Amino acid sequence: MNKSIYSRIGKSLLIVLWLLTSSCQPAAQPLSEPQPEPAQPTEAPQPIEAEPLVPEPAQEEISPFLVRVIQYDLMASGDQVALLNEAAERIGSEMGMPIEIDILPLGANPDTCNFAYLIDPNGADIFMQDSICSLHAFETNAYASVPEDLGNNLNFFGAGRVAFSDLSGNLLAAPFGTSPMMIIYNPAILGDLPVTPTVDEIMEVSAAYPLVIPPHGGIAMAVAQSYLTDPFSELNLLDLEFYGNLGGLAETIDQMAANGQIRSASTQEILPGFMSGEIAWTVHDLMFLRMLKMNGYEGPLAVARMPQINRTGGSAMSIAWVVPGDSENQEIAWQVVSRFAEDPQVIQWLISNGFVPFYELGYQKWDEQRDLAEPWLPAGLWANDRNFNVLRENAVESTAWRLPANVPVDTYNERILPMSRDLIANIANGEFQMGQGLQDWTTFLEEVDIQR
């Protein structure tokens, strides 16, 4: 009952008590005293009708604000899920509404995690979009443009703005996290590598310590972006001339493979080799650093950028927050995105999934609280500030992978990815030369009818 109901009940009780006391006879007087004249009959007071107890209308139930996210099975744990759920509960309480997290689990193989996945936006107020499928998503559905003041406050990196803009340049998702390719090495074995080594420096070090790489398509893209002087575009991937321009790398790669300076192995093979010191360096993304931590590695660790050929390059798989264009909750949705972006627990959840922030404010929060990464990344990574700065610069400049909207998602997942992994492994292991690999690749593009 609320206050108004209690007030009405109290009023009714007072009236009943008054009626009861007014109906009592006066007390008997002593016999020695004359009896008073009987009181003249008066009209009995009419009882006042109590107000009916009308229940207050039930408060309208607030529908939960639904946020749909991707959680990689490889990294999944109760602690990770708790980070996001606790942050959502706290932020929702402060905003006066329940926020519900809807988790979509994805595959666990780190060498195939860059497959395309279109998230169903139906029913969600906010959902997570990966950069690979961003062009497909923007062409298929209508999304709300990111408010300019939100972008200015968080200061999205330029690579993130490109990754989540449509072909007309409209920013349709708030860049949130990115996982660039990088060199990961043991400084106790190799010493300190340059922050951005040249190809000659890579050749020199690999003569003594072979570089072992996984069959990861992001490596080839990172090298291509560094080699080509023109701005890199996802449309380059369909252009036969693009691959013709890569021919200049063939001699170097083939020489390294022939000399045993480079070879390919799965991530599951590289991981124990790195931990034992048998493998001194590899090329991978933040997920490899997470796997080191998950397997208890706390030894020496350092990172460097991808080799600089013609320019500093890099590639990354990235994620962003998206708001449906037909949502009636757009304004409050962007407020939730803003709160998520500034929340330390959400940033921890981001790092725990193998990503670093894709916006300046996220790095400021991380820099202020270095312990954000402590449970999720190896301690050796924080021996000095250089590693932190390498991660940030990679995030600032690495181009995110995007699948052109005219390339079918099934074709990408079932044919393009397996073909690219096989080519990388075969070239690195010297099974055929890079020139032959490029020729096989362009023939393959013609077969699947996606070349320009």
C-alpha positions in Angstrom: 0.0 0.0 0.0 1.1 3.5 -0.6 0.9 6.6 1.5 -2.5 7.7 0.1 -4.1 4.4 0.9 -2.8 4.5 4.5 -4.2 8.1 4.8 -7.6 6.9 3.7 -7.6 4.0 6.1 -6.5 6.2 9.0 -9.3 8.6 8.3 -11.9 5.9 8.3 -10.6 4.5 11.6 -10.9 7.9 13.3 -14.5 8.2 12.1 -15.4 4.8 13.4 -13.8 5.6 16.8 -15.6 8.9 17.0 -18.9 7.1 16.3 -18.2 4.5 19.0 -17.4 7.1 21.7 -20.4 9.3 20.8 -22.8 6.3 21.3 -21.6 5.6 24.9 -24.0 6.6 27.8 -22.7 9.2 30.4 -21.4 7.7 33.7 -24.0 7.3 36.6 -24.0 10.3 39.0 -24.0 10.0 42.9 -27.6 9.4 44.5 -27.2 12.4 46.8 -27.1 14.7 43.9 -30.1 15.5 41.8 -30.1 13.9 38.5 -29.6 16.2 35.6 -32.4 16.8 33.2 -32.2 14.2 30.5 -30.7 15.6 27.4 -33.1 16.5 24.7 -32.9 14.0 21.9 -30.9 15.2 19.0 -30.5 13.9 15.5 -28.0 11.2 15.5 -24.9 12.2 13.5 -24.8 10.5 10.1 -21.8 8.4 9.5 -19.4 9.8 7.0 -19.0 7.4 4.1 -15.4 6.3 3.9 -13.6 6.8 0.6 -13.4 3.4 -1.3 -9.9 1.9 -1.2 -8.9 2.2 -4.9 -5.7 0.4 -5.6 -2.9 2.5 -7.2 -2.4 1.7 -10.9 0.4 -0.8 -11.3 3.6 0.7 -12.5 4.3 -0.1 -16.2 7.0 -2.7 -16.4 10.1 -1.4 -18.1 11.3 -3.7 -20.9 15.0 -4.7 -20.5 17.4 -2.7 -22.7 18.9 -5.5 -24.8 22.6 -5.5 -25.8 23.8 -8.3 -28.0 27.5 -9.2 -28.0 29.9 -11.8 -29.4 31.9 -13.9 -26.9 34.6 -16.1 -28.4 34.5 -19.6 -27.0 38.2 -19.8 -26.9 38.3 -17.0 -24.3 35.0 -17.6 -22.6 34.9 -17.8 -18.8 32.5 -17.0 -16.0 34.8 -14.2 -14.9 34.6 -12.5 -18.3 30.8 -12.8 -18.6 30.5 -11.4 -15.0 32.6 -8.3 -15.9 30.1 -7.3 -18.6 27.0 -8.3 -16.7 28.1 -6.5 -13.5 28.9 -3.3 -15.5 25.5 -3.5 -17.3 23.7 -4.0 -14.1 25.4 -1.1 -12.4 25.1 1.3 -15.4 21.5 0.3 -15.9 20.7 1.0 -12.2 22.3 4.4 -12.5 20.3 5.2 -15.6 17.1 3.8 -14.2 16.5 0.9 -16.5 17.5 -2.7 -16.7 20.2 -3.6 -19.2 20.2 -7.2 -20.4 23.3 -8.8 -22.1 22.6 -11.3 -24.8 25.8 -13.4 -25.5 26.4 -15.1 -28.8 29.2 -17.7 -28.5 31.6 -18.1 -31.5 34.2 -20.7 -32.5 37.4 -21.5 -30.6 40.1 -21.9 -33.3 42.5 -18.9 -33.2 43.5 -19.6 -36.8 40.0 -19.4 -38.1 38.5 -16.7 -35.8 38.5 -14.2 -38.7 35.5 -15.7 -40.4 32.5 -13.5 -41.3 29.5 -13.5 -39.0 26.4 -11.4 -39.6 24.6 -10.7 -36.3 20.8 -10.7 -36.3 19.8 -7.1 -35.1 16.1 -8.0 -34.4 15.1 -7.2 -30.9 18.4 -5.6 -29.8 18.8 -2.0 -28.8 22.6 -2.2 -29.3 24.6 -4.9 -30.8 28.2 -5.6 -31.6 29.4 -5.6 -35.2 32.7 -6.9 -36.5 34.6 -5.0 -39.2 34.7 -8.0 -41.5 31.0 -7.9 -42.1 30.4 -4.2 -41.7 29.9 -3.4 -45.4 27.5 -6.3 -45.6 25.6 -5.1 -42.6 25.4 -1.5 -43.7 24.0 -2.6 -47.1 21.5 -5.0 -45.6 20.0 -3.0 -42.7 19.5 0.6 -41.7 21.6 1.9 -38.8 21.7 5.1 -36.8 24.6 7.4 -37.5 27.0 7.8 -34.6 26.4 11.2 -33.0 29.2 13.7 -33.6 29.5 14.7 -30.0 30.0 11.0 -29.0 32.8 10.6 -31.6 34.5 13.8 -30.4 34.3 12.8 -26.7 35.7 9.3 -27.2 38.0 10.3 -30.1 37.7 7.3 -32.3 41.0 6.5 -34.1 41.0 7.2 -37.9 41.3 3.5 -38.7 38.2 2.8 -36.7 36.2 5.5 -38.5 37.2 4.0 -41.9 36.3 0.4 -40.7 32.8 1.3 -39.7 31.8 3.9 -42.3 29.7 3.0 -45.3 31.0 3.7 -48.8 29.6 7.3 -48.6 31.6 8.0 -45.5 28.8 7.9 -42.9 30.0 6.5 -39.6 27.4 3.9 -38.7 29.0 2.2 -35.8 31.0 3.3 -32.7 34.5 1.8 -33.0 35.1 -0.1 -29.8 37.9 -2.6 -30.0 40.6 -3.8 -32.4 43.1 -6.7 -32.5 46.0 -5.8 -34.8 48.6 -8.2 -36.2 52.0 -7.6 -34.5 55.4 -9.3 -33.9 55.4 -11.1 -30.5 58.8 -12.1 -29.2 61.0 -13.2 -26.3 63.4 -10.3 -25.6 65.6 -12.6 -23.4 66.4 -14.5 -26.6 66.3 -11.8 -29.3 67.1 -8.7 -27.3 65.0 -5.6 -28.0 63.8 -5.4 -31.5 63.1 -1.9 -33.1 59.5 -0.8 -32.6 59.0 -1.0 -36.3 61.7 -3.2 -37.8 62.6 -3.1 -41.5 62.7 -6.1 -43.8 66.5 -6.1 -43.6 66.3 -6.3 -39.8 63.8 -9.1 -40.0 66.1 -11.0 -42.4 69.1 -10.5 -40.1 67.3 -11.8 -37.0 65.6 -14.7 -38.7 68.9 -16.0 -40.0 69.6 -17.1 -36.4 66.1 -17.5 -35.1 63.5 -18.6 -37.7 60.2 -16.7 -37.6 57.3 -19.0 -37.1 53.9 -17.8 -38.3 50.4 -19.2 -38.1 48.3 -19.7 -41.3 46.5 -16.4 -40.5 45.1 -14.3 -43.4 45.7 -11.1 -41.5 49.5 -11.5 -41.9 49.3 -11.4 -45.7 47.1 -8.3 -45.5 49.4 -6.6 -43.0 52.4 -7.2 -45.3 50.5 -6.0 -48.3 49.4 -2.8 -46.6 53.0 -2.1 -45.7 54.3 -2.8 -49.1 51.8 -0.8 -51.2 52.2 2.9 -51.2 48.6 3.7 -52.2 45.9 3.7 -49.5 44.7 0.2 -48.8 41.1 -0.6 -49.6 39.1 -3.8 -49.2 38.3 -3.4 -52.9 42.0 -4.0 -53.6 41.4 -7.6 -52.6 39.3 -8.1 -55.8 41.8 -6.4 -58.1 44.1 -8.6 -60.2 46.5 -5.7 -60.6 46.8 -5.4 -56.8 48.3 -8.9 -56.7 50.5 -8.2 -59.6 52.1 -5.3 -57.6 52.9 -7.7 -54.8 55.4 -9.5 -57.0 58.2 -7.4 -55.7 57.9 -9.2 -52.4 58.3 -12.6 -53.9 62.0 -12.8 -54.0 62.5 -11.8 -50.4 59.8 -14.2 -49.1 61.0 -17.1 -51.3 64.6 -16.5 -50.1 63.6 -16.6 -46.4 61.6 -19.8 -47.0 64.4 -21.5 -48.9 66.9 -20.6 -46.1 64.6 -21.8 -43.3 64.2 -18.3 -41.9 60.5 -18.5 -42.0 58.0 -21.4 -41.6 54.4 -21.9 -40.7 52.7 -23.8 -37.9 49.3 -23.7 -36.2 48.8 -21.5 -33.2 48.4 -24.6 -31.1 51.9 -25.7 -32.1 53.5 -22.2 -31.8 52.1 -21.6 -28.3 54.0 -24.4 -26.4 57.1 -23.7 -28.5 57.0 -20.0 -27.5 56.5 -20.9 -23.8 59.4 -23.3 -23.8 61.8 -20.9 -25.6 62.1 -23.2 -28.6 60.3 -20.5 -30.7 61.7 -17.0 -30.1 59.1 -15.0 -32.1 55.9 -15.1 -34.1 53.4 -12.9 -35.8 49.9 -12.9 -34.3 47.2 -10.6 -32.7 46.2 -10.0 -29.1 44.5 -13.3 -28.9 47.9 -15.0 -28.8 48.9 -12.9 -25.8 45.6 -13.9 -24.1 46.4 -17.6 -24.8 49.9 -17.2 -23.2 48.2 -15.8 -20.1 45.6 -18.5 -20.0 48.4 -21.1 -20.2 50.3 -19.6 -17.3 53.2 -17.9 -19.2 54.8 -15.1 -17.2 58.2 -15.1 -18.8 59.9 -12.3 -20.9 57.6 -10.8 -23.5 57.7 -7.9 -25.9 55.8 -6.7 -29.0 56.8 -4.8 -32.2 55.0 -3.6 -35.2 54.7 -5.3 -38.5 57.8 -4.8 -40.8 58.0 -1.5 -42.5 58.5 -1.9 -46.2 57.3 1.2 -48.1 55.3 2.5 -45.2 54.1 1.5 -41.7 51.3 -0.9 -42.2 49.1 -3.4 -40.3 45.8 -5.1 -40.3 43.2 -5.9 -37.7 39.9 -7.5 -37.0 37.8 -4.9 -35.2 34.5 -4.5 -33.4 32.0 -1.7 -32.8 28.6 -0.8 -31.2 25.7 -0.5 -33.6 22.2 1.0 -33.1 19.3 0.0 -35.4 18.0 2.8 -37.5 14.4 2.1 -36.7 14.9 2.0 -32.9 12.8 4.3 -30.8 15.6 4.3 -28.2 18.5 5.7 -30.3 19.3 8.6 -27.9 19.4 6.5 -24.8 21.3 3.7 -26.8 24.1 6.1 -27.6 24.2 7.2 -23.9 24.7 3.5 -23.0 27.5 3.2 -25.5 29.1 6.2 -24.0 28.9 4.8 -20.5 30.2 1.4 -21.7 33.2 3.1 -23.4 34.2 4.9 -20.2 33.6 1.9 -17.8 36.8 0.1 -16.5 35.0 -3.2 -16.3 33.8 -3.0 -19.9 37.4 -2.2 -21.0 38.5 -5.2 -19.0 36.0 -7.4 -20.8 37.3 -6.0 -24.1 40.9 -6.9 -23.3 39.8 -10.3 -22.0 38.3 -11.0 -25.5 41.6 -10.3 -27.2 41.0 -6.6 -28.2 42.5 -3.2 -27.3 40.5 0.0 -27.3 39.8 1.6 -30.7 39.4 5.1 -29.2 41.6 7.5 -27.3 39.5 7.7 -24.1 39.8 3.9 -23.8 43.6 4.2 -23.8 43.5 7.0 -21.3 41.4 4.9 -18.9 43.8 1.9 -19.5 46.9 4.0 -18.9 45.4 5.4 -15.7 44.7 1.8 -14.5 47.3 -0.5 -15.9 45.9 -3.3 -13.6 42.9 -3.5 -16.0 45.0 -5.9 -18.1 46.6 -7.7 -15.2 44.2 -10.7 -15.1 44.1 -11.1 -18.8 47.6 -10.4 -20.3 51.0 -11.7 -19.3 52.9 -9.6 -16.7 56.0 -9.6 -18.9 54.2 -7.4 -21.4 54.4 -4.5 -18.9 58.1 -4.5 -18.2 58.2 -1.1 -19.8 55.9 1.5 -21.4 57.1 0.6 -24.9 54.8 -2.4 -25.3 51.8 -0.4 -24.2 52.8 2.3 -26.8 53.2 -0.3 -29.6 49.7 -1.6 -28.9 48.3 1.9 -29.1 50.1 2.8 -32.3 49.0 -0.4 -33.9 45.4 0.4 -32.9 45.7 3.9 -34.3 47.1 2.9 -37.7 46.2 -0.7 -38.5 43.5 -1.0 -41.3 40.6 -3.2 -40.3 39.5 -6.1 -42.5 36.3 -5.6 -44.4 34.6 -8.0 -46.8 33.3 -6.2 -49.9 29.5 -6.3 -49.9 29.4 -8.0 -53.3 31.5 -11.0 -52.0 29.1 -13.6 -50.6 29.7 -14.4 -46.9 29.5 -18.1 -47.6 32.1 -17.8 -50.3 34.4 -16.0 -48.0 34.0 -18.5 -45.1 34.0 -21.7 -47.1 36.4 -20.9 -49.9 38.4 -17.7 -49.5 39.6 -18.3 -45.9 40.7 -21.9 -46.4 42.5 -21.0 -49.7 44.3 -18.1 -48.1 45.5 -20.1 -45.1 46.8 -22.9 -47.3 48.7 -20.4 -49.5 50.4 -18.8 -46.5 51.4 -22.1 -45.0 52.7 -23.5 -48.4 54.7 -20.4 -49.2 56.2 -20.1 -45.7 57.1 -23.7 -45.7 58.8 -23.5 -49.1 56.3 -25.9 -50.8 56.0 -23.5 -53.7 57.3 -20.0 -54.4 55.3 -16.9 -53.7 55.0 -16.1 -57.4 53.2 -19.4 -58.0 51.0 -18.7 -55.0 49.9 -15.4 -56.3 49.1 -16.9 -59.7 47.1 -19.7 -58.0 45.3 -17.0 -56.0 44.3 -14.8 -59.0 43.1 -18.0 -60.8 41.0 -18.8 -57.7 39.4 -15.3 -57.7 38.4 -15.9 -61.3 36.9 -19.3 -60.4 34.7 -17.8 -57.7 33.9 -14.9 -60.0 34.7 -12.0 -57.6 37.7 -10.4 -59.2 37.6 -7.0 -60.8 
